[in-house]
Amino acid sequence: MVKISSAFTSLVTLCLLVSHVHAGLRDWTPPLSTRGRYVVDANGARFKLKSGNWHGASGTYKGSADINSDSSHHANENAHTLPLGLQHANLTDILDGFERLRINTIRLPFSNQMIHDTTTIQDSWVTANPQLRGLTRLQVYDAVIKALTDRGFAVILNNHTIKSIWCCGANDGNDRWNKSQSDDTWAADWLFMVSRYRSIGRVVGADLYNEVRRDLLDDPNWGFNDNHDWYQASQWLGDRILTEANPNILIIVEGINWTGIPVDGFPHHRPTLEPVRRLSHTFVIPNKLVYAAHFYGYTGPNHSGATGLGETSDPRYRDFSKTDLFQVMRDQASYVALDADKHYTAPVWISEFGIEGRGQIADSSRNWFNNMISHLITNDMDFAIWPLIGYLGPSNNNGWALLNWDPTTGKRDGLYDGNDWRAGAWDSLVDATGGPSSPVATPTRWQMLNLDRGDFVKSLIQLSRADWDPGARKGMCPDGLRLIGLSAGSTRALCTNSVDYKWTTGNPATAVWDERYVSGGDWAGGYTKYQCPPDSYVVGYAIRGSKVSTVLCAQASRTLGTGGSGTRWFDRGDNRPTGEVGGDFHYGKYKGVCETDEYIAGIAFTTRIGSNGAPAAILCRK
């Protein structure tokens, strides 16, 4: 028998692995969308975001001293506002390393400053990649995206910073999407970037802004309807991207990273995705929403992550037991994916987490990382580790990256090169099996409408038509969904597709502002009733103040029944089906919701003394 050397066996195994990875990278079809808590490809197959962050194009400069000196950059790693590593590692070798890690998606940060910089890069910044000489930073970003997508990776664009400065210093001008620029500039840059890569199907996502957080004076918020309202800004921009730049791209909304003053005795908190339970997004194309959150062991639910100034006595994530960490992460983020049949149910991408892979690592930090990996596996979460690329050498000892290069020798020192304690945990994460069968089943969709600030019309069909009630605030479900619930607070409603009541582009919609279509008896005695014509159902409504102004009815593509549960009053208490499917879409307000197989045929209200004309009852039929 011929004895085969262990080195040869290892080489064959590696070649087989790389061949398998190459095939796996190409074994999906863009564009991506969502089904319930899962991201799926164009064929409905699960596409789990097994990702990493390739940082650098958003800036590594710490904001002071000589920008040309490596010592003025985070961990002495000067990216020159390019994806890190191009100075010392060939692009092909970098991508080979990504494949060895078995990831399928790259989160690629950029700064607004970078995309407007028209200066030509210096040759020395891309020594290992001479084909990139003579380009601008944005053109290098283009080349990296082409290389990644040609190899089969999915790419998610991430607006990481406004200024090309390392995140996240106090009052660095990058705290909010509109801290150092206007909302309109932010939107224009996003429309430019998404349009720029629209023809590349494997550019699959737009991560709207990184770690929205407090500046020195002001907090961001979720739903306050002011200039710091991250919910409102991301809702507005997401719709604009889908309608003006690319209807196929995923819109990724991170939670709020920090509010309050990090001093004991003052309110302070890391909200992450907690507010989504009360107020979720509904885009004009509703299956394009992914939520995201970041977790590091040195931070905590109420801990800023600081040591010394800005440090509080609150626990860090690494201080929690495994059981408690699982609960905290569920409360702050993963519930959005794990709670089925809610208005907020969507994929959750843990788009940053990480830890040092070398050196003296405290047991609490090691335990946190292993518990974090366990949480991701147990709950089948999408993820992206931070970072993929780093430097290890005489002047570089950061050790966080999964792939490192020595700037003095060009030698790689990566996760599988023998001295990184994270390898086993990483293998268990990327090789985890399970998950839904393919194609992923299409669950019932639930979406909320929010008229707090103004119109919330999410039907592309209706948006192409005339305004049915000028001057009123209007809410309308996305195409393919119907109204199934209303709040007595007027400004919130619930949409679903639980039963197929088809309304197609050619079918008319009727605005109802009186009782001319009321039939089948007085279903709300003493109240004004706006009822749809026969074989039509409610898809939208309008209010002036709190008073119902009009109801918009879509003509169904079939004959509709007139049975069902009938009148549902909710002016004096909740009136919702058992199980409260769809979730609480207006906290603190009474709500009425039809059964899941019913449609709303009419809305009743009153303006008698003591009443404000808000919805008081709905007519449920099937």
C-alpha positions as CSV (number, residue, x, y, z in Angstrom):
1,M,0.0,0.0,0.0
2,V,1.3,3.4,-0.9
3,K,1.7,5.7,2.0
4,I,0.3,9.2,1.4
5,S,2.0,12.0,3.4
6,S,-0.1,14.0,5.8
7,A,1.0,17.2,4.1
8,F,-0.4,15.9,0.8
9,T,-3.6,14.7,2.5
10,S,-4.1,18.2,4.0
11,L,-3.5,19.8,0.6
12,V,-6.1,17.6,-1.1
13,T,-8.6,18.3,1.7
14,L,-8.0,22.0,1.4
15,C,-8.5,21.9,-2.4
16,L,-11.7,20.0,-2.0
17,L,-12.9,22.4,0.6
18,V,-12.1,25.4,-1.6
19,S,-13.9,23.8,-4.5
20,H,-16.9,23.2,-2.4
21,V,-16.9,26.8,-1.1
22,H,-16.6,28.1,-4.6
23,A,-19.7,26.1,-5.6
24,G,-21.6,27.2,-2.5
25,L,-20.9,30.9,-3.1
26,R,-22.5,30.7,-6.6
27,D,-25.4,28.5,-5.5
28,W,-27.9,31.3,-5.0
29,T,-29.9,33.6,-7.2
30,P,-30.3,37.3,-6.5
31,P,-32.2,39.4,-5.7
32,L,-32.8,38.7,-2.0
33,S,-36.0,39.3,-0.1
34,T,-37.6,38.2,3.2
35,R,-40.2,35.6,4.2
36,G,-41.0,36.1,7.9
37,R,-37.8,35.9,9.8
38,Y,-35.7,34.6,7.0
39,V,-33.8,36.1,4.1
40,V,-34.4,34.2,0.9
41,D,-33.1,34.3,-2.7
42,A,-35.1,34.7,-5.9
43,N,-36.0,31.0,-5.8
44,G,-37.3,31.1,-2.2
45,A,-34.3,29.3,-0.8
46,R,-32.9,30.4,2.6
47,F,-29.9,32.7,2.2
48,K,-28.5,32.9,5.7
49,L,-26.3,36.0,6.0
50,K,-23.0,34.4,7.1
51,S,-21.0,37.6,7.0
52,G,-18.0,39.6,7.9
53,N,-17.1,43.3,8.0
54,W,-14.4,44.5,5.6
55,H,-13.8,47.9,7.0
56,G,-11.5,50.8,6.0
57,A,-13.4,52.8,3.4
58,S,-15.2,54.6,6.2
59,G,-12.0,55.8,7.7
60,T,-9.5,54.5,10.3
61,Y,-8.1,58.0,11.2
62,K,-8.7,58.8,14.9
63,G,-9.3,62.5,14.1
64,S,-6.2,64.2,15.4
65,A,-2.5,64.5,14.7
66,D,-0.9,63.7,11.3
67,I,-3.4,61.8,9.1
68,N,-0.5,60.3,7.1
69,S,1.1,58.7,10.2
70,D,0.0,55.2,10.9
71,S,0.1,56.0,14.6
72,S,-2.8,58.4,14.1
73,H,-5.1,55.5,12.9
74,H,-6.9,52.9,14.9
75,A,-4.5,50.1,16.0
76,N,-1.9,51.7,13.8
77,E,-3.9,50.3,10.8
78,N,-3.9,53.0,8.2
79,A,-6.5,52.1,5.5
80,H,-6.1,55.4,3.6
81,T,-9.9,55.3,3.4
82,L,-9.8,52.1,1.3
83,P,-10.9,48.6,2.2
84,L,-8.1,47.6,4.6
85,G,-5.3,45.3,3.5
86,L,-4.9,46.4,-0.2
87,Q,-1.5,47.8,0.7
88,H,-0.1,44.5,1.9
89,A,-2.3,41.7,0.5
90,N,-3.3,40.8,-3.0
91,L,-7.0,41.1,-3.6
92,T,-7.2,37.5,-4.8
93,D,-5.5,36.2,-1.7
94,I,-7.9,38.3,0.5
95,L,-10.9,36.7,-1.3
96,D,-9.4,33.3,-1.0
97,G,-9.2,33.9,2.7
98,F,-12.9,34.9,2.9
99,E,-13.8,31.7,1.2
100,R,-11.7,29.7,3.6
101,L,-13.8,31.3,6.4
102,R,-17.0,30.0,4.7
103,I,-18.8,33.3,4.7
104,N,-21.1,34.3,1.9
105,T,-21.7,38.1,2.5
106,I,-19.5,41.1,3.0
107,R,-20.6,44.2,4.9
108,L,-18.6,46.9,3.2
109,P,-18.6,50.2,5.1
110,F,-18.1,53.6,3.4
111,S,-18.1,57.2,4.5
112,N,-20.0,60.0,2.8
113,Q,-16.7,61.9,2.6
114,M,-15.1,59.0,0.7
115,I,-17.6,58.9,-2.1
116,H,-17.2,62.7,-2.7
117,D,-13.3,62.5,-2.7
118,T,-12.1,62.9,-6.3
119,T,-8.3,62.8,-5.5
120,T,-6.2,60.0,-7.0
121,I,-4.8,57.5,-4.4
122,Q,-1.1,57.1,-4.0
123,D,0.5,54.1,-5.5
124,S,2.0,53.0,-2.2
125,W,-1.5,52.6,-0.7
126,V,-2.1,49.6,-3.1
127,T,1.4,48.2,-3.3
128,A,0.0,44.6,-3.4
129,N,-2.6,45.5,-6.0
130,P,-0.9,47.6,-8.7
131,Q,-4.0,47.2,-10.9
132,L,-5.7,49.8,-8.6
133,R,-3.1,52.5,-9.2
134,G,-4.4,55.8,-10.5
135,L,-7.9,55.4,-9.2
136,T,-10.0,57.4,-6.8
137,R,-11.1,55.9,-3.5
138,L,-14.6,55.3,-4.8
139,Q,-13.2,53.6,-7.9
140,V,-11.2,51.3,-5.7
141,Y,-14.4,50.6,-3.8
142,D,-16.0,49.8,-7.2
143,A,-13.2,47.4,-8.0
144,V,-13.5,45.6,-4.7
145,I,-17.2,45.2,-5.2
146,K,-16.7,43.8,-8.7
147,A,-14.1,41.3,-7.4
148,L,-16.3,40.2,-4.5
149,T,-19.4,39.8,-6.6
150,D,-17.6,38.1,-9.5
151,R,-16.4,35.6,-6.9
152,G,-20.0,35.0,-5.8
153,F,-20.1,36.9,-2.6
154,A,-23.1,39.1,-1.7
155,V,-22.3,42.6,-0.7
156,I,-24.1,44.9,1.7
157,L,-23.3,48.6,1.4
158,N,-23.0,50.2,4.9
159,N,-23.0,53.9,5.4
160,H,-20.7,53.7,8.4
161,T,-19.7,57.3,8.9
162,I,-20.2,60.8,7.4
163,K,-16.6,61.9,8.0
164,S,-13.7,59.5,7.3
165,I,-13.0,59.0,11.0
166,W,-12.8,55.9,13.1
167,C,-16.1,55.1,14.9
168,C,-17.2,56.0,17.5
169,G,-15.7,59.0,19.3
170,A,-17.7,61.4,21.4
171,N,-19.1,64.1,19.3
172,D,-17.1,63.0,16.2
173,G,-19.7,64.3,13.8
174,N,-20.7,60.8,12.9
175,D,-23.2,60.2,15.8
176,R,-26.3,60.5,13.6
177,W,-27.0,60.3,9.9
178,N,-27.7,64.1,9.9
179,K,-25.1,65.3,12.4
180,S,-22.6,66.7,9.9
181,Q,-24.9,66.8,6.8
182,S,-28.5,67.3,6.0
183,D,-31.1,64.6,5.6
184,D,-31.3,65.5,1.9
185,T,-27.6,65.1,1.4
186,W,-27.7,61.7,3.2
187,A,-30.5,60.6,0.9
188,A,-28.9,61.9,-2.2
189,D,-25.7,59.9,-1.4
190,W,-27.6,56.8,-0.8
191,L,-29.6,57.1,-4.1
192,F,-26.3,57.6,-5.8
193,M,-24.7,54.6,-4.3
194,V,-27.6,52.2,-4.8
195,S,-28.1,53.4,-8.4
196,R,-24.4,53.0,-9.0
197,Y,-24.4,49.3,-8.3
198,R,-28.0,48.5,-9.4
199,S,-26.8,46.4,-12.3
200,I,-24.8,44.1,-10.0
201,G,-27.4,41.7,-8.6
202,R,-25.1,40.5,-5.9
203,V,-25.0,44.0,-4.3
204,V,-28.0,42.9,-2.1
205,G,-28.4,45.4,0.7
206,A,-28.3,49.0,1.9
207,D,-27.4,49.3,5.6
208,L,-28.6,52.8,6.1
209,Y,-26.4,54.1,9.0
210,N,-24.1,52.7,11.6
211,E,-24.7,52.8,15.4
212,V,-27.0,55.8,15.7
213,R,-26.2,57.3,19.1
214,R,-26.2,60.4,21.3
215,D,-23.9,63.3,20.7
216,L,-22.8,65.6,23.5
217,L,-26.3,67.2,23.9
218,D,-29.0,65.2,22.2
219,D,-30.3,61.7,21.9
220,P,-31.6,60.0,18.8
221,N,-35.1,58.6,19.2
222,W,-37.6,56.2,17.7
223,G,-40.9,57.8,16.7
224,F,-40.8,61.3,18.3
225,N,-41.3,62.9,14.8
226,D,-38.4,65.4,15.1
227,N,-35.0,65.9,13.5
228,H,-33.5,63.2,15.6
229,D,-36.1,60.5,14.8
230,W,-34.2,57.5,13.5
231,Y,-37.4,55.5,12.8
232,Q,-38.9,58.3,10.7
233,A,-35.6,59.0,8.8
234,S,-35.0,55.3,8.0
235,Q,-38.6,54.8,6.9
236,W,-38.4,57.8,4.6
237,L,-35.1,56.9,3.0
238,G,-36.0,53.2,2.7
239,D,-39.0,54.0,0.6
240,R,-37.1,56.4,-1.5
241,I,-34.4,53.9,-2.3
242,L,-36.9,51.3,-3.2
243,T,-38.9,53.6,-5.5
244,E,-36.1,55.8,-6.9
245,A,-33.0,53.6,-7.0
246,N,-33.5,49.8,-6.8
247,P,-36.7,47.9,-5.9
248,N,-34.7,44.7,-5.4
249,I,-32.3,45.8,-2.7
250,L,-32.7,44.9,1.0
251,I,-33.1,47.9,3.4
252,I,-31.3,47.3,6.6
253,V,-32.1,49.3,9.7
254,E,-29.9,49.2,12.7
255,G,-31.4,49.8,16.2
256,I,-30.4,52.8,18.3
257,N,-27.0,52.2,19.7
258,W,-27.0,54.6,22.7
259,T,-29.0,57.2,24.5
260,G,-28.4,59.2,27.7
261,I,-25.5,60.3,29.7
262,P,-23.1,57.4,30.8
263,V,-22.8,58.5,34.4
264,D,-24.3,56.7,37.4
265,G,-27.4,58.5,38.5
266,F,-28.3,59.8,35.0
267,P,-30.6,57.9,32.6
268,H,-28.6,56.0,30.0
269,H,-29.4,52.9,27.8
270,R,-28.6,50.9,24.7
271,P,-32.1,50.5,23.1
272,T,-30.9,48.5,20.1
273,L,-34.2,47.0,18.6
274,E,-36.4,47.3,21.7
275,P,-38.6,50.1,20.2
276,V,-39.5,47.9,17.2
277,R,-42.0,46.1,19.3
278,R,-44.1,49.2,19.4
279,L,-43.3,50.9,16.1
280,S,-42.0,48.9,13.1
281,H,-41.3,49.9,9.6
282,T,-43.6,49.2,6.6
283,F,-42.0,49.9,3.2
284,V,-43.7,50.2,-0.1
285,I,-42.2,46.8,-0.9
286,P,-42.6,45.2,2.5
287,N,-40.5,42.1,2.0
288,K,-37.2,44.1,1.8
289,L,-36.8,45.0,5.5
290,V,-34.0,43.5,7.7
291,Y,-33.3,44.8,11.2
292,A,-29.7,44.8,12.6
293,A,-28.0,45.1,16.0
294,H,-24.5,45.1,17.4
295,F,-23.1,43.3,20.4
296,Y,-19.7,43.4,22.0
297,G,-18.7,41.8,25.3
298,Y,-17.2,45.1,26.7
299,T,-20.5,47.0,26.2
300,G,-23.8,46.3,27.9
301,P,-27.5,47.1,27.9
302,N,-26.7,50.1,30.0
303,H,-23.0,50.2,29.7
304,S,-21.3,52.4,27.1
305,G,-18.3,50.2,26.9
306,A,-16.0,52.9,28.2
307,T,-13.2,52.5,30.8
308,G,-12.7,55.4,33.1
309,L,-14.5,58.5,31.8
310,G,-17.9,57.4,30.6
311,E,-17.8,54.1,32.6
312,T,-20.8,53.2,34.8
313,S,-21.4,50.5,37.3
314,D,-23.9,48.7,35.0
315,P,-23.0,45.2,33.8
316,R,-21.4,44.6,30.5
317,Y,-22.6,41.8,28.3
318,R,-19.6,39.7,29.3
319,D,-20.8,39.9,32.9
320,F,-24.0,37.9,32.2
321,S,-24.4,34.2,32.6
322,K,-25.3,32.3,29.5
323,T,-29.0,32.1,30.5
324,D,-29.1,35.8,31.2
325,L,-27.2,36.8,28.1
326,F,-29.7,34.8,26.0
327,Q,-32.6,36.6,27.6
328,V,-31.0,40.0,27.3
329,M,-30.3,39.4,23.6
330,R,-33.8,38.2,23.0
331,D,-35.2,41.3,24.8
332,Q,-33.0,43.7,22.9
333,A,-32.9,42.2,19.4
334,S,-33.7,38.6,18.5
335,Y,-37.3,38.7,19.6
336,V,-38.0,40.6,16.3
337,A,-37.1,37.4,14.4
338,L,-38.3,34.8,16.9
339,D,-41.8,36.3,17.5
340,A,-43.9,34.9,14.7
341,D,-47.0,36.7,13.2
342,K,-46.3,40.2,14.5
343,H,-46.2,43.5,12.7
344,Y,-42.5,43.6,13.5
345,T,-41.5,40.1,12.5
346,A,-38.5,40.3,10.3
347,P,-34.9,38.9,9.9
348,V,-32.4,40.2,12.5
349,W,-28.8,40.5,11.4
350,I,-26.3,40.7,14.2
351,S,-24.1,42.8,11.9
352,E,-21.3,43.4,14.3
353,F,-19.8,41.2,17.1
354,G,-16.2,40.2,17.8
355,I,-13.3,39.8,20.2
356,E,-9.5,39.5,20.2
357,G,-8.2,36.2,18.9
358,R,-4.7,36.4,20.5
359,G,-3.0,37.6,23.6
360,Q,-4.3,37.6,27.2
361,I,-8.1,37.2,27.0
362,A,-10.1,37.3,30.2
363,D,-12.2,34.3,31.0
364,S,-15.3,36.5,31.1
365,S,-14.6,37.7,27.5
366,R,-14.0,34.2,26.3
367,N,-17.2,33.0,27.9
368,W,-19.1,35.8,26.4
369,F,-17.9,35.0,22.9
370,N,-18.7,31.3,23.2
371,N,-22.1,32.1,24.7
372,M,-22.7,34.7,21.9
373,I,-21.9,32.0,19.3
374,S,-24.2,29.6,21.1
375,H,-27.0,32.2,20.9
376,L,-26.5,32.7,17.2
377,I,-26.5,29.0,16.5
378,T,-29.5,28.1,18.9
379,N,-31.6,30.8,17.3
380,D,-30.4,30.4,13.7
381,M,-29.4,34.1,13.5
382,D,-27.9,35.9,10.6
383,F,-24.5,37.4,11.6
384,A,-21.4,39.4,10.6
385,I,-18.2,39.3,12.6
386,W,-16.0,42.4,13.0
387,P,-13.5,42.7,11.4
388,L,-12.3,40.4,8.7
389,I,-9.0,42.1,7.9
390,G,-6.3,43.5,10.2
391,Y,-2.5,43.8,10.6
392,L,-0.3,41.9,12.9
393,G,3.4,42.9,13.0
394,P,6.0,44.8,15.0
395,S,3.7,47.9,15.2
396,N,0.4,46.1,15.1
397,N,-1.0,43.9,17.8
398,N,-4.8,44.4,17.6
399,G,-5.7,40.8,16.9
400,W,-9.4,41.2,16.4
401,A,-9.4,40.3,12.7
402,L,-9.9,36.8,11.3
403,L,-7.4,37.4,8.6
404,N,-4.2,39.4,9.4
405,W,-1.2,40.4,7.4
406,D,2.2,41.5,8.6
407,P,2.9,44.9,7.0
408,T,6.7,44.2,7.2
409,T,6.7,40.8,5.5
410,G,3.4,40.4,3.8
411,K,2.8,37.1,5.6
412,R,-0.7,36.1,6.5
413,D,-1.6,35.2,10.1
414,G,-5.2,34.1,10.0
415,L,-7.8,32.2,12.0
416,Y,-6.5,28.8,10.8
417,D,-2.8,29.6,10.9
418,G,-2.5,28.0,14.3
419,N,-2.7,30.5,17.1
420,D,-6.2,31.9,17.2
421,W,-8.4,30.6,20.0
422,R,-11.6,31.4,18.2
423,A,-11.3,28.9,15.4
424,G,-13.4,26.1,17.0
425,A,-16.2,28.5,17.9
426,W,-16.2,30.0,14.5
427,D,-16.3,26.6,12.8
428,S,-19.3,25.6,14.9
429,L,-21.1,28.9,13.8
430,V,-20.5,28.8,10.1
431,D,-21.0,25.0,9.8
432,A,-24.2,24.9,11.9
433,T,-27.0,23.0,10.2
434,G,-30.7,23.1,10.5
435,G,-33.0,25.9,9.5
436,P,-36.1,25.9,7.3
437,S,-36.6,23.5,4.3
438,S,-36.3,25.0,0.9
439,P,-38.2,26.8,-0.5
440,V,-39.0,28.6,2.7
441,A,-42.7,28.7,3.4
442,T,-44.4,32.0,2.9
443,P,-45.9,33.1,6.2
444,T,-48.8,35.5,6.7
445,R,-47.5,39.0,6.6
446,W,-48.5,41.7,9.2
447,Q,-47.6,45.3,8.8
448,M,-48.5,48.5,10.7
449,L,-49.5,51.9,9.4
450,N,-48.3,55.0,11.2
451,L,-50.0,58.3,10.4
452,D,-48.4,60.2,13.3
453,R,-46.4,62.6,11.1
454,G,-48.5,62.6,7.9
455,D,-49.4,60.4,4.9
456,F,-48.4,56.8,5.2
457,V,-49.5,55.5,1.8
458,K,-47.6,52.3,1.0
459,S,-49.4,51.2,-2.1
460,L,-47.4,51.6,-5.3
461,I,-50.6,51.3,-7.3
462,Q,-52.2,54.2,-5.3
463,L,-49.1,56.3,-5.4
464,S,-49.3,56.3,-9.2
465,R,-52.8,57.7,-8.9
466,A,-54.4,60.9,-7.8
467,D,-54.6,61.9,-4.1
468,W,-58.0,60.6,-3.0
469,D,-58.3,63.1,-0.1
470,P,-56.0,66.1,-0.5
471,G,-55.1,67.8,2.8
472,A,-56.0,64.8,5.0
473,R,-53.5,62.3,6.5
474,K,-53.8,59.1,4.7
475,G,-52.8,55.5,5.5
476,M,-52.8,52.7,3.0
477,C,-51.5,49.1,3.0
478,P,-48.8,47.9,0.6
479,D,-50.1,46.2,-2.5
480,G,-51.3,42.7,-1.8
481,L,-52.3,43.5,1.8
482,R,-55.6,44.7,3.2
483,L,-56.6,46.7,6.3
484,I,-57.7,44.3,9.1
485,G,-57.4,46.5,12.2
486,L,-57.7,50.1,13.4
487,S,-56.8,52.0,16.5
488,A,-59.2,54.3,18.4
489,G,-56.2,56.6,18.4
490,S,-56.8,57.2,14.7
491,T,-53.1,57.2,13.6
492,R,-52.3,53.5,13.6
493,A,-53.7,50.5,11.6
494,L,-52.9,46.9,10.9
495,C,-52.5,45.3,7.5
496,T,-52.3,41.6,6.5
497,N,-52.5,39.2,3.6
498,S,-53.9,36.4,5.8
499,V,-56.5,35.6,3.1
500,D,-56.0,36.4,-0.5
501,Y,-58.3,39.3,-1.4
502,K,-56.7,40.3,-4.6
503,W,-56.6,43.9,-5.9
504,T,-54.7,44.4,-9.1
505,T,-53.5,47.4,-10.9
506,G,-56.4,47.5,-13.3
507,N,-59.1,47.4,-10.6
508,P,-60.6,50.7,-9.4
509,A,-60.5,52.1,-5.9
510,T,-63.4,54.0,-4.4
511,A,-63.1,56.8,-1.9
512,V,-66.1,56.8,0.4
513,W,-67.0,59.9,2.4
514,D,-70.7,59.3,3.2
515,E,-73.2,56.5,3.9
516,R,-74.4,55.9,0.3
517,Y,-73.1,52.3,0.3
518,V,-74.4,51.2,3.7
519,S,-76.3,48.0,3.2
520,G,-77.4,44.9,5.3
521,G,-78.9,46.9,8.1
522,D,-77.6,49.5,10.5
523,W,-74.5,47.8,11.8
524,A,-73.5,50.8,14.1
525,G,-76.6,52.5,15.3
526,G,-76.2,56.2,16.0
527,Y,-72.8,56.4,14.4
528,T,-71.7,57.6,11.0
529,K,-70.7,54.7,8.8
530,Y,-68.4,54.8,5.8
531,Q,-68.9,51.4,4.0
532,C,-67.4,50.0,0.9
533,P,-69.4,49.2,-2.2
534,P,-70.3,45.5,-2.8
535,D,-67.3,43.3,-3.5
536,S,-64.9,45.9,-2.2
537,Y,-62.8,46.0,1.0
538,V,-60.9,48.6,2.9
539,V,-57.3,49.1,2.0
540,G,-56.8,52.7,3.3
541,Y,-58.3,55.5,5.3
542,A,-57.8,59.2,5.9
543,I,-58.2,61.4,8.9
544,R,-58.4,65.1,9.7
545,G,-57.2,65.6,13.2
546,S,-58.6,62.5,14.8
547,K,-61.8,62.4,12.7
548,V,-62.3,59.8,10.0
549,S,-62.4,61.8,6.7
550,T,-62.6,59.1,4.0
551,V,-62.3,55.3,3.5
552,L,-60.6,53.9,0.5
553,C,-62.0,50.7,-0.9
554,A,-60.4,48.3,-3.4
555,Q,-62.6,46.4,-5.8
556,A,-61.8,42.7,-5.3
557,S,-61.1,40.3,-8.2
558,R,-63.9,38.0,-7.0
559,T,-67.3,38.1,-5.3
560,L,-67.0,38.8,-1.6
561,G,-69.2,37.3,1.1
562,T,-71.3,39.3,3.5
563,G,-71.1,37.0,6.5
564,G,-68.5,37.1,9.3
565,S,-68.3,38.4,12.8
566,G,-70.0,41.7,11.9
567,T,-69.5,44.9,14.0
568,R,-66.5,45.1,16.3
569,W,-66.6,48.0,18.7
570,F,-63.3,49.2,20.2
571,D,-64.2,52.7,21.5
572,R,-64.3,51.4,25.1
573,G,-61.8,48.5,25.0
574,D,-59.8,46.2,22.8
575,N,-61.7,43.9,20.5
576,R,-59.2,41.6,18.9
577,P,-59.1,37.9,18.0
578,T,-57.8,35.4,20.5
579,G,-54.0,35.3,20.3
580,E,-53.7,38.9,19.2
581,V,-52.1,38.0,15.9
582,G,-50.2,40.9,14.4
583,G,-49.2,42.2,17.8
584,D,-50.0,45.4,19.6
585,F,-49.8,48.0,16.9
586,H,-50.8,51.0,19.0
587,Y,-49.7,50.8,22.7
588,G,-52.0,52.3,25.2
589,K,-54.9,52.7,22.7
590,Y,-58.0,50.6,22.1
591,K,-57.9,48.5,18.9
592,G,-60.3,46.6,16.8
593,V,-59.2,43.7,14.6
594,C,-61.2,41.4,12.4
595,E,-60.7,37.6,12.3
596,T,-57.8,36.5,10.1
597,D,-60.2,35.2,7.3
598,E,-62.2,38.4,7.3
599,Y,-62.0,41.8,5.6
600,I,-63.0,45.3,6.8
601,A,-66.1,46.4,4.9
602,G,-66.7,49.7,6.7
603,I,-65.6,52.0,9.5
604,A,-67.9,53.8,12.0
605,F,-67.3,56.9,14.1
606,T,-69.2,59.7,15.8
607,T,-68.7,63.5,16.2
608,R,-71.3,63.9,19.0
609,I,-70.4,65.9,22.0
610,G,-67.4,64.4,23.8
611,S,-66.2,62.5,20.7
612,N,-63.5,63.4,18.3
613,G,-64.6,61.4,15.3
614,A,-61.9,58.7,15.7
615,P,-62.7,55.1,14.5
616,A,-65.0,53.4,17.0
617,A,-66.1,50.3,15.2
618,I,-65.3,48.2,12.1
619,L,-67.6,46.0,10.0
620,C,-65.9,42.5,9.6
621,R,-67.1,40.3,6.8
622,K,-66.0,37.2,4.9
